[in-house]
Amino acid sequence: MKKNLILLFFILNSLCFTFSQPKIYLAAIGPGDEIFLRWGHFAIVVQMDNGDSYLYDYGNFSFQQEAFYENFIKGIMTYFKYRKNGEFELQYYINANRDITLQELNLTSEQTDEYIKKLQEEIKPENRFYQYDHYYNNCVSQMTDYLNDITDGEFYKGTDKKIGRSFRDLSRDYVSSNYLYNLLIMFVLGSKVDYEITEKESLFLPEYTMNRAKNVIINFPDGTKRPLIKNNIDFYKSSGRDPVIPESKPKTSLNIIIGLVISLFSVIISRTNKFAQIIQIIIGLFGGFAGSLLFFMAFFTGHYYIHNNWNLILVNPLTFTLLISGIFKLIKKFRSKGERLTTLFIDITLFSTVIMIFLKLIGVIKQDNSEIIALFIPLLIVNSSIKRFIPKTMKVK
C-alpha cells in the first residue's frame, strides 16, 4: 500500500508535468529512531518536466569517513550533499516510519530554473562537502539561504524578532518524550545555548522552516503578491513514534523524585558493604570516563554548544576518585582511607553544587540545568558528611 501510494503520486505528477515546468517541493522528514535523528530531516524534491524525480539532501555523513570519530570529538564534522532518486528516497523514509510533509513552491519558471541550477552546482565534487553545524549550518540552512536569495529576501524578512525560547528549549521539545535521551542532551548542552533566539535561528529545525514557508508572501513579476507555498501535502504519517512535545518543560520535579529514590536505594545498599562498593566502583568508572570526555569537549573542541558547561561540577574527571576510593574500601587495610576519600569527594562536590545554585539564583550563571541538579543533589546529600547529623532513629534500619 505504501509503495502504491508513492508510485501514484509520481505518476499523477509526471502526467501534469509533461508539458509544464519542473516543480520543487520542500520536504520535511519527521524524527527517526537514533538520537541524532530526533530533530528530523530536510530535503528538496524536484519533479522534472519529463516525470523524473530527484531528492537533494545536504545532511549526510559516513561513519566510514577518514578519522570520523576523532574529528567528531574535536567538533570537525564534515557533511556532504548528494542527489538521489526522489521516489526511492521517499520510499526509504516511509519504510523507516518517519513523517513526510511536502510543500510545493509557488515559483516562476525563471526562479525554478535558477533554484535547480543552484542545487546542481552544489552537488559537484568541488562543492559537495561542508562544515556542519547543528544549529547554524545543517541540512536546512543552505537550502533556505538559496530560497531567500531567489525570493529577494522575502523568506527571512522579519525573522530577526525574538521568539521567547532558546536553542535548549527547542532541542528539548524533540527529546522530552524519551527520558534517557532528554537527560543526555540536557546534560551535554552548555550555557551557550541558553539565550533567547530569533525566528531565523529557529529555522535549524525542518518543522519550523516549513511553518515559516507557509506564511511567506512573494512578489511576482506581474506585480501581484502570492503565497510562497502553492500546495501543502501530508505525504505520510508515522505511527507509534515518541511524540514531539511543543513548549516542553524541564523535568525538574520528576528528577527530584528519581533522585530521592536513588538516594534511598544507596542508603539501603550501604548496609551491604561489598555490593555498595562495587556499585561505587562502577559509578566512578563510567562517571569518570563521561566526565573526562565532557571536560575535553567543553574546553578543547569546536563543539561550542557544549562549552561553559556547569554540569562539570557534578561529573568531571575527578569522578574517577569514586573508582579509586571504592577499590580501597574493598581492601580491609585501606577501608577507612577509602571511606574518608569518598566522603571528601562528595562533600566537595556538594559544596560546589550549592555555590553553583547560589550563582544561578543571583543570575551569574545562566545555564538552564536545574533538572540535572535536581537529579544529583539528593544523592550527594545522603552520602555526604551531612548524614552524620541525621538522628539515628531516622536512619534506615
N, C-alpha and C positions, 0 to 999 in steps of 0.2 A: 504493500500500500504506500509506504514511504517513497519507494523508488518510483512508483507510478505518478505520485504527486509531483515530484521534481521533474520527471520527464514531460508531464502535461504542461507544466509551467513553461518550460523552454520551447516546447513545440508550438504552443499558442503565441509565445513571444516571437519566435522565428517567423511565423506567418505574418505577424504585424510588422516585422522589421524588413521584410523582403524589399519593399520599395520606400523605406524611410531611413532616417539617420540612426546611428547607433544609440543605445540608451545606457546610461550609467546609473548604478544603484549603490548607495551606501549600504554596507552590510554590517550589522551588529550581531555578534555571536555571544550568547549567554555564557555564564560561568561553566567551567569544566570541573573535573574531579580533583586534580592535583592542586596544591596550594597556590602555585604560580599561575594557575588558570582561573582563579576565583573571581578576578575582576573583568572577565570577559575578553573578547577579542574584536577586532575591527578590520574590515577589508573593503575593497571596491570591486564590484562585479560589473563587467562591461558586456553587454549583449550587442554583437556586431550586426550590421545590416544584412549579412548573409546567414544569420542564425547561430553562428559560433558564439560561445560564451567563455569569458576569461575572468579569473579572480586574481586580483593584485593584492598581495599580502606583504606587509612590512614588519611583521612581528615574529621573525624566525631566528632560531639559534640551533646549534647542534652540540650535543654532549661530546661528539667526536672531534670538535674543533681543537686545534693545537693549544695545549695548556689551558683548556676551558676552565677547569676548576680553580686553578691557580689565578687566572685572570678574573674570574668571578669574585673570588675573595678579595682581590685588590680593587674591585669596582670597575674593572675594564670589561665591559660587556659588548661584544661585537655582534650585532644582529645583521640580517640580510633581507633583501627584498626579492620576491620572485613572482612570476606569473604562472598560473596553472589553469587547467580546465575548470571552468566555473561549475558545471554540473557535477563533476567528480568531487570537488571540494565541498560543495554544499551537502552532497550526499554523505560525505565523511562526517560533517558536523551533526547531521541528523542521526547517523548511526551512533554517534557519541552522546546522543540525547541532550543536545545543547540548543537553547532557543536561537532562532534566526529571525531577524527583522530586516526587511529590505525597504529602502526609501528611494524611489525613482527621482532623479534630479530633473528639475524643470529648466534645462539649459538650451540656449540657441545652438544651432548646428556648429557655429564657429567656436563657441565655448566648449561644446562636447569634443570637437576635434582637438582643441588645444589641451583639454584635460587628458585625453587618451595619449596624445603625443608626449605629454609630460610623464605619464605613467610608463610609457615605453622607454623613455630616456632613462628613467630611474632604475630600471632593472638591468641595464647594461653592466657588464662585468666591472667597469671602472667606477660605477656609481652605486652598485647594489649594497655595499657594506657601509654601516654607520655605527656610531657610538650610541648605544641605547641608554635611555634614562627613563625610569618607571613613571615619573611624574611630568617630565618636560620634553621627552623625545622618544615616545613609544610608538606602538603600531597605529595610533590615531593621529599623532601630532603633524607629521609631514603631509599627510593626505588632506587634513583640514587647512593647512597652510596653503596648499595649492588651490583649494576651493575658495579660500578667502581672496587669493590673487585674482582668480577668474571672475569672481563676483564684485570686483573693485572694492574690496574691503568690507562688504556688507556682512559677511559671515561673522567677523569678530567685532563688528560695530556695537558699541555699548556693553561689551563684555568685561570692561575694566572695573565694574562695580563689585563690591564685596558681597559674599553670599552668606556670611554668618557661620561658616563652617571651615574646618581645617583639612589638610591632607589626611591627618589621622582619622578625623570623623568619617570622611568618605571611604577611607580604606576599611574602617571598622564595619561599615554597612554590609560589606561583601563577605566578611568572615564571622560576623557576630553569631550566626546560627550554628556555627561549629565551635564549641568551647575551646578545644585544643588549638585550632588554627588561630582563633582570636587571641588566646593567651600568648602564643608565639609571636604574632605580628605586633601586638601591643608592647611586648617586652623588648623586641628588637628596635622598634622605631624610637629615635631620639627626639629631643626637643625642637629640632629644626623643622619638624612637620606640624608644629603646634601653633602656627599663626593663621589668622583668618585669610582665606584665599579669595581670588576673584573668580567670576564666572568663567573667564578664559582658562584659568588654571584648572578648573574643574573638568575641562574637556579632555583630560587624560583618560577619562572613563568613556567607553563606547556609548553607554546608555545616555550619558549627559550630552554627548555630541549629537546623538540622534534627536534628543529633545530640543536642543538648540536649533538644529536644522529645520524642525517643524515651524519655528517662529520667525525664520529669516524671510524677508521680502526683498526681491532683487529688481533692478531696473532693466527693462528690455529696450532694445534699440528703437522700437516704435514709440517710446515714451511711456508705456504702461508699466505698472508695478505688478509683479506676480509672486506667489509663494515659491520658495526655492524647491520645496518638495511637491512633486506632482501626484505621487501615489505612495501611501504607506501600507506595506504588506506584512502582516504577521505570518511569515512563511512557515515556521514550525514552532510548536510549543512543546517544551520538555515536560517530563512528568517525574515526580518522585525526588526532585532535587531539593537541597537545602535552600530555603528562600533568601533572597536579598532583603535586608531589613532597613528600610529608609529611616533616617533620623535615629539610628540605634544608639543606645546609651552605654556608658562603661558598666562593666559587670562588678561594680564595687561591692554592693550588698551580697551578691552571690559569692564573691571571692572571700568576704569576711566569714561567711558560713563555712565554706570549704576549708579555709584556713583554720577555723576553730575545730573542725572535725579532724583535720590532720594533726593539729596540736594535741587533741585528746588522744589520738592514736599513738603519738610519740610519747606521751606520758605513760600510757598503758604498757607499751613495749619496753620502756626503760627499766621495768621490773625484770625483764629477761635480758640480762646484760649482753650476752653474746649476740643474740639476734639484733638488738638495738645497735650494737657496734658495727655489725655487718651492714645494716641499713645506712648507718652514718658513713661508712667507707664508700658505699655505692653513691650516696649523695655527693660526697666530696670529690669522687672521681668524675662523675658526669657534670656536676656543678662547676668544678674547676676547669674542665675542658670547655664547657659552654661559656664560662666567664672569660677565659683566655681568648677564645675566638671573638667574642663580643668586644673585648678590650682592643684587640688588634684591629678589628674592622672599624671601631669607633675613633681610633686615633691615627691609623696608618694606611687607610684606604680611601678610595674615591666615593664610598657609599655615604654621601653627605646626610642622607635621611637617618643614618644610624649615629651620626656624630652628636656630641653633647648629650649623651645618654646617661641619666642619673640612676638608671636601674643597675648600673655597675656597682653602686653601693651595696646592693643586695646580692649580686652574683658577679664575681670577678676572679682573677687568677688566684687570689689568696684563699678562695674556697677550697683549694687543694689542702688547706690546713685541716679540714674535717677528715680528709683521707688519711693524713699522717697521724692525727691525734686518735682516729678510730683504730688504726693499727696498733698504736701504743696501748690503747685500752684493752686490746686482746692479749697483751703480754703482761702477766701479773707484775713483773718487776717495774714496768713503766706505766701501770694503770693510773696511778694518781697524777702523774705528769700529763698523761693523755686527757684526763678529766679537766685539769686546770687549763690546758691549751684549748680544749673545746669551748669551755666556758668563756675564756678570754676572747676568743674569736667571735663568739656570738654576742658578747657584751659590746665589743667594739662595733660590730655590725648594727646592733640595736641602737646604740648611741648615735651613730652616723645617720641612721634612718630617721631618728627623732629630729635631728638637726635639719635633715632634708625636708621633713614635713613642715617644720617651722619656717624654713626659707620659702617653701611653696605658699604658706599662708600669708606671708608678707609680700609675695609677688616677685621675689628674687629669682626663683626657679619657675619656669613657665611650662615645664613638661607635664603633659596630661597622663600621669602614670599612677593615679590613685588606686586603680583596680589591681595593679601589680603590688603596690604597697599593702593593700588590704589582704592579699593572699599570704604575704610573708610575715606581717607584723605579729599575728597571734603565735606563730611557731617560734619566732625569735624571743618573745616574752616568756613563754613557758619553759624555754631551755636556757634562759639567761640567769644571772645571779639573782634576779628578782624572785625566782621561785623559792629562795631561802626564806623570804619574808611571808610566804603563804602559810597560814596556820596548819599544823599537821592534820587537824580534823577536817580540813578542806581538801586534802590531797587524796588522790585515787588510791584505794587500798587493794 
